[in-house]
Amino acid sequence: MLRRFLWLIPLAVSAADVNSKIYLDEVKYLASPELKGRATGSPEIEKAADYLVGLYKSFGLKPPDGKSYKQAFPVTLGAHLGTKNQMRAIEGDQDAEIPRTAYQPFSFSSSGTAKEPLVFAGYGITDKEKHYDDYDGIDVTGKFVLILRHEFKEDPKNPHGLSSHAGLAEKAVNAKMHGAKGVFIVNDIYNHGGEDKGLDKFAVVEGPTDVGIFFVQVKPEFAELWLDAGGKKDQLRMLTEEINRDSKPHSFEVKGVSIDISVDIKHDTATAHNVLAYLPGSTSEYVVIGAHYDHLGLGDEHSLAPSQIGTIHPGADDNASGTAGVVELARWFSKQPKPKRGILFLNFAGEELGLLGSEYYVNHPILPLADAVAMINMDMIGRIHDGKVYLAGSGTGSTFPKLLEDVKPPAPLVTDLNEKAGYGASDHTSFTTKGVPVLFFFSGLHADYHKPSDTADKIDAPDAAKLLDYIADLMTRLESDAGRPQYQRVAEPTQAMSSSSGSGYGPNFGSIPDFDEPPKGVRFADVRDGTPAAKAGLRAGDILIEFDGKEIANLYDFTYALRAHKPGDLVLVKVLRGSQTIEANVLLTERR
């Protein structure tokens, strides 16, 4: 009996038979020391790409465009210091050069030169809930601010129990929104026994590529010299103690002190590659099966084992498990009769940097997206616990409920359905924003996530193979059914995507960001139905450039501006729509 009719038999077993040993061997290679964690832009991820291409070739699959199995796209990977980093302190008629060993720019600092007066602004925090604002009563417009690291009344025994206000990018955006030209940040040594741990090494840290102002760390002894210029001694200690004692700002302009600075930061770019292979069908329609094949390399700001940055983060479950799954489905389908609808096998790079590969693909598709009947995404499928598999997006396709009712997973697997989660922190989101129905398979988080301990020996290959058998059955139905699923917009929970337009921060707005940032502003990949943004007439593709009078240059600016408001606030926003600037009043609502 032809495989495509097996679903008509209620008690039929899975027709596919993925070999768990071959699957595990592929995971082992992708997570091996040889590939050093497959960081996007590294030589090792290119070796992984060549490995995938070789497998697809061996299955007899061709590139979707008939030319190349690889789709190139640009990425910004990091930054390094240029040669023009200098700083001088000017006190009256005294002009002293600051030794290069006494300061360090951060990777998200702006580059350029400036000479401006200095203001001490406490911890550089504005916390409306605690009625605390280091910028209250002082004018920092066009000036440099000197601020302390961390936050007031911090428990020195619990330095990691910090609020979001203590984040470096948060402090930078807060200073910028108050008009500051730049920030000098100093370790708050008097909250930590008077010990200075020195300057941070120059490295890429969590934040935008360019925050829009200077952001430089200075050693406490030089900050002390600037503060002492008025004749008082030990100002850094006294100010720290006063702020912590009073829970009130003690900000002031440092009279007679200006800083003359030159910051030179070079941003590193590279070419990354998605890997694609195509099994043509008898029609132009096709099903997409995808997974990202990149990981964290030797660890970066996304590592959850920061003390082990520099050690290989192998990413066996995240996401060698999904990548090997795409390969094994390609192997199986390449041996079957020609399908009615084609199957596009897609491996994405740049997912860990913000869905970059999948966003690039949907904006530069090799095959028309209008012909994509569904996209199935696998991200972390290798550690199924108690048989439970999370399956999201079942509400995005009109035929999905019946499909999932008809086709059941093999024992001991059970699916935990979330019909509304068409968006999420993985590559299916990019397809959702283009109106392609999606199904997302995920076996759950674990203690080894984003750590060097995510190794291949912990992969449950037999259960992963059973899941792939099930996905093959779903794909067979999708490629062979007479009708195709029509995309359905579902009412997204406001917490569906932690990085979406300030999701988790302040009131509800309702947009999904495009992580491929425009030169300026925040582009909306989508706007969720029924949300404040949608009701105000905002659309996918709009670029937000202003929010309640505040210029918006990046997603961090937007997060800050949104969080500064509360449900019920009516805010005026400006967006670019093509060549037009559109104004809209958005009534913010409460998150639920």
N, C-alpha and C positions, 0 to 999 in steps of 0.2 A: 504494500500500500504506500502511496506517495506520502512523504512526511507532512506535507501541508494539510493533509486531511486527518492527521492523527488526533487533533484536538476535538474531533467529533466523538471520539470514544471516551466516555467519562473516566474509565479506570486506566487509561493508557499511561504507561510510564514515560519518563523523559526520553525523547528520541535522540537527543545529543548525548555525547559521552566524552566529556573533556578529561584528558589524562592528567591526573593530579601530580604525577611525578614530573612530567614535562613542564607543567605550569610552575611547580616549585623551583625547578632548575632555572627557569627564566627569571623568577623573582630573585633567586640567589645571585645570578649574574648582575642584574640591575642594582642590587643592594650590596655588591661586592666592594672591597677596598679599592679595586682597580678603577671603579667609577666615582669614587670619592664624593658620594652624596649627590651627584648629578645637578649641580648648581647651574641655573640658566646663565648662558654666556661662557661657561667653562669648557675646556677641551674635553672633559669627561662626559658632559651631556651630549656633545657632538659624537663621541664614541658610542653612546647609547643610541643616538639617532641612527647612526650607521648600522648598528646591530638590529634595530627594528626594520630598517629598510631591507637588510639582507634576508630577514625572515619573511617579509611580505613578498619579496622577489621569489623566494624558494617555494611559496604557495602558489605562484603563478598570477598573483594580483598585480595590477598595473596602477600607475598614478592616475588620479581622477582627470588631470588635464592631458594625459598622455606624454608628459614631458619630465616631471620631477616628482619624486616622493616627498620632497621637502618644500615647505613654504617658509620663506625667510621673512623676518620682521625685526625692526629695531627695538632695542631695549636700553634703558639707562640703568647701569648696574651699581654704580657707586661714585665715589669721588676721591680725589687726591689733592694735596696741597701743591699749588704752584710756587713760583719763586719770589713773588712780590707780596710777602706777608711781613708787615712792619707796624710798629706801634710806638707812639711817643706820648708822654704825659706833659702837659703845659700848665705850670702853676705860676701865675704872675709873669715875671720875666724869665723864669726858669723853664728850660725845654730839655727833658730827659728822655733818652731812648729806653724803651722797655726791652729787656733781653728776650730773645726768642724763646728761651726756656721757661719764661714766666707766663706765657699765654698760649692758648690753642683754639683756633676756630673750630666750630662744629661743621659737619658735612652739609647741613641744610642752611648754613649761613649764606647770605648774599655776598657777592664779591663786589669790590669797588673801593673807593677812598672817601673819607669824610673826616671833618674836624668839627666837633660839637662839644658844648658844655656837658657836664656830668650831673646826674641826679641819683641820689640813693633812694631806691623804691622797695625796701624791705625784701620780702620773698617774691615780689612781682606777681602777687595773687589777687584776683578779684573773685570773691566767693559770696554771692548774694545770699545764699542760705544762712551763712554764718554772720552776715552783715559786716563783712571784712573786705576792705579794698585798699591795697597798698598805693593805689593811684589817686585816692580821694584827696582833693585839696591841693594837688600839685599839677603843674603843667609840664608834660614831658615832650610836647610836640617838637619834632626836629632835634631832640636831644638824645644822648646816650643815657641808659639807666644801668645802675649797678645793683644787682639783686643777689640774694642768697639762694643756695640750692635747697631743695626739699620744701618744707612748710612750717609754719609756726606751731608751737606746742606739739612738735613731733616727739613720739616716744623713742628715745635713743635705743631702747631694747627691742624695738620693733620697727626698724628702718624700712621694711618692705610694706608696712601697712599704711601706705601713703594714698592720698586721694588723687584724682586725675589732675587737680590743680598743680601738683608737684611735677608733672611731666615737663620735660624740656621743651617739646614742641608747643605745649599749652602755654608755657611762660612766654615763649617767643611770639605767639599769635596775640596773647593778651597785651604785650608791650606794643606790638604793631597797631592793634586796634585803638590804643590810647595815643597813637601818633609818634611813638619813639622811633628814632633813627636806628638804634641798635641796642644790644644787651651785652653787658659784661656780667658773667655769673661766677660766683665764688663759692667754694665749699663752705657749708655752715659748720665750721669745725667746733664751735662752742656748744653745739648740740651733741657732739660726739667726742667728748673728753679732750678737746683741744688738739686732736690729731688731724693733720692734713694728709690725705692720701694722695696728694699730688694731682697733676693734670691728667685728664682722660687722654688715652691715645686717640689720635685722629682715626676715626672710623665712621662708617655709615651707621647712623642711629635712626630710630623710628621718627619719621617726620617727612615733610614734603621735600622735593628736590631742592627748592629754593623757597625759604619761608617768607622772603620779602624784606628782611632787615638783617643787619649784622648780628651774629650770635657767637660770642667768644668767651671762653673760660679764662679766668686770670687767677694767679696764685694769691692766697690771702694776704701775704705780706705786702704785696703791691696795692691791693685794695685798701689795706690799712693805711699805707702812705697817702693815698688820695684822700681818704676820710680825715686823716690827721692834719691835712693842710691848713685847717682853720685854727690850729694850735692845741686842740684837744687830743689826748693820747688814748690808745686802746679803744677806739670808737667801735670797731667791729664787734668786740665782745660786749660792750655796753649796749649797743643797739640790738643785738640778738637777745640779750637778757631782758631788755625793756619790752620788746615785741612779745616775747613769750610770757612775760609776767602780766602785761596789760591786755593781751589779745587785741591790741590796737596797732595800727600802722604808726611808724615813726619815720616817715619819708621827708626828704628835704633836698634842696639843690645844694650841691657841693660848691660853695662859693670859690671862685678863682681857679677852678680846675676844669680843663678841657682835655679831650683825648683826640689825637690825630692818628688815624688808622688806615692801613691798606690791607685788604683781605683778598687773597687770590686762591680760588678753589676751581679746580678743573673736574668736570663731570665725565665719567667713563661710560662709553657706549659700546655696544656690541651687536652682533647679528645673531638672533636665535632662530630656531626652526621648529615649526610643527611638522609632524610626520603623517602622511596620508597614503592610503591605499584604497582601491575601489574594486568592488565586484559588481559589474554591470548587471542590470536586470533587463527585462523585455520592455520596460517603460522608462520614461525619464525620471520618474519618482524614485526616492531612495530613503533608507533609514540610516541614521547616524549612530554609531556606537563609539564612545570616546572616553578618554581618561588622560590625566596629565602625567607626564613622565619625569618632570623635574622635581627636585627637592632642595634642601638647604645647603648642600655642599658640606663645608666644614663648620656650618653654623653661622647665623647672622642675628640680626635683632629679633628675629622671630623664633629663635631657639628657646625652648623651655628648660634648657640646662645651660644657663649663661656662663657658668664656671667651666664648661667644657667646649666653649667656642674655640675653634681651631682643631677640634677632633671631628672625624668623619661622622656625619649624620646620615646613615645609610638609607633611611626612608623605605624600608621594606614594605610596610603596610601603606605608607603615604609617599608615593603611590605606585611602587613597583607592583603591588598586588592588583591594582586596577589596570595598569599597563599590560602586564602579562595576561590579564583577562581579555583585553582587546585582541592581543596576539592569538590567543587560543581560540577565540571565536572566529577570527579570520582564518585560522588553520582549518577549523571544522567546516565553515561555510564554503570555503574554496573547494571542498571535496563533494559538495552537494550539487544537484541539478540547478541549472540557471534559475535564479529567483525571478518572480514577477517584478518586484521593485529591487533596485540596486541596494547595496550596502556600502556605506562609506566608513572606513575604519580610520579614526582620528586620534593621534597622540599629541597633546598640547605641551608646549614649553611655557614658562613664565607664569604658571598658576600661582605659585607661592609669592610672586611679586605683585599679584593683584589681577588674576584671570587674564593676563596680557595676551597669551597665545590664542585663547578662545575668542576674546574680544576682537583680536586682529582678524581671525578667520571669518567671523560673522560680518565684519565690515568689508572684507575682501574675499568673499566666498569663491571657491574654485567651481563648485556646482551651484546652480541657482537655489537660494534658500526657499523659494516658493515651491520647489519640488521636494523639500525635506518633509516627510510625513511625521517624523518623530525623531527626538534625540535621546539616547540612553547614555547616562553618565555613570561611571564607576569610580568612586574615590574612597579608598580604604575599604576593601572587601575581604581582607585576608585574616581577620581575627574575629570570626563570628562567635558570639558567646551565647550559650544555651539555645542555639538555633535561630536567634532573632536577627533579622535583617531589616534595616530601616529603608522604606521605599517612599520617596517624596515625589510630588508632582502629579499624582493620579487624577487630580481635578483639572489639569491643563489640557487634556485631550477628551473630546466628546465620546470616544469609544473606549477609553481606558477603564472605566468601571466594569463594563461587561467583559473586557479582555482579562482583567485581573480576577474576575469571578470565574471565568471559564478555565483559565490556565493557573493551576495551583503549584506552589513550589514543592519539591520533593521533601519527604521527611528526612531529617528532623527540622527542616527550615520552616520558619513562619515569618511573614512580613508584617511589619508595623507600619501601617499606611498613614501618610500625611498628605491629604489631597490638596491642601492649600499652599504647600511650600514649593512653589515653582521657582522661587528665588532662593539663594543660599550662597554660602562661601565656597562655591566650586563652579566648574565650567559650564554646567547646564544653564546657569543664570544668563550667560551671554546669549544663548539660544532663546530663552524665555523672552528676553527683551525684543527679539525679532519676530515673535509670534509663532515659534515652533513648539509644539507640545513636547514635554520633557518627562522622563522618568529618571530618578536619581537613586542609586543603590549605595548603601553605606553600612558598614558593620559596627560602627560606634567608636567613640574615643576611648583611649586607654592611657595608662601611666607612662607609656613610652612615646607618646605623641610628640613630635618635634624634638626628640632627644637622640643621642647616639645609641641608645638602647633599643631603637626600633629596628630590630635585626631579623634576618630571614628565618632563623631557627624558631621564631615565635609564630610563624604563619601556619594557619590551619588549612593546609592545601586540600584535603578531602572535602571539607565543607565549602571551600571557595569553588572547587570544581563542580559541586552540586549546584551552587548558585549560578555558575556559568551555564550549566545545562538548562536551568530554568530561564535565564535570560535569553538563551538560544531559542527556546520555545516561544517566548514572547516576540522575539524578532521575526520568527517564522510567520507568526500570525500577522504581524505588522506588515511584512513584505508581501503576504499573499492574500490578505483580505480584500474583498471587492471594494469596500468603502475605506476611506482614510479618516483618521481622527482630525477633527477641526479644533483649532486652538481656542481655548476658553480662558478668559481672564478670570482669575479667582481673587477673592478678597484676601489679600495678604495680611497675616498677623504683623503688627508693627515691629515686632522683634525679629522678623524673618531674616534680616541681614544686618549683622552688627555694624558693618561699615557703611550702611546706606544712609546717606544724607543726615548723618547724626543720629541714626537709629541707636537707641540706648542712651541718648544724650538729650535731655530736655523734652520739649513738646513734640508732637507728631507733625511732620511736614508731608512726607509721602513720595519722595523721589528715590530712584535707584541710580547711583553714580556710575558713570563710565570711567573706569580706572585708567584708560588711555587719556591722560589729562591733556586738554587743549593748552595752548600757550598761556592762557589766562582764564580763570573762572572754573566752574564745575559743570561739565556736560551731563545732562540727564540721559542715561541709557533707557530709562522708562519712568513713568509716573503711575503709581498704583491707583486703581479706580477707587472713587469715593473718598480720597484723601484731600486734605486742604489744598495741596498743589494742584490736583486734578480739578477741584471745584473752582479754582482760580483761573483755569484755562491753560495751565502749563502743560507742555508736551515733551515726549521723548525727543531728544536732539537739541532742546533748548540749552543754552549755556548761561548759567547763573553768574552775574558779574557784580550784583549789589544786593544786600539784604539789610533793610531798615537803615539805609544811609551808610552802611559799612561796605567798603570795597571787598569783594570776594575774589581771591586769586587762586585758591586751591581748596581741597576738601577740608583741610584743617581749619581754614578760615570759616567755612560754612558751619562746621561742627561747633566752633566757638560761638559764632553769632546766633545759632539756633538755641544753644544751651543757655544763652543769656536772656532768653524770653520764657514766658510761661503760657500754658493753655489759655485761650481767650484773647491773646494779643493779636491785633490786626497789624500786619507788617507789609510794607511796600517793598516789593522785590523788582529787580530789573534783570531781564534775560536777553541774550542775543538769539534771534531766530532768523537765520540767514543773514541778510544785510540790515535787518531791522532791529531796533532796540524796543522791547516790549516791557511795559510796566504792568504789574498785577498786584492787587491787594490779597494777601493770603491770611485767612483766619486760622490760627494754629489751634489744634485740638489736643486733648489729653491722650497719652499713650495707654493702651489697654493690653 
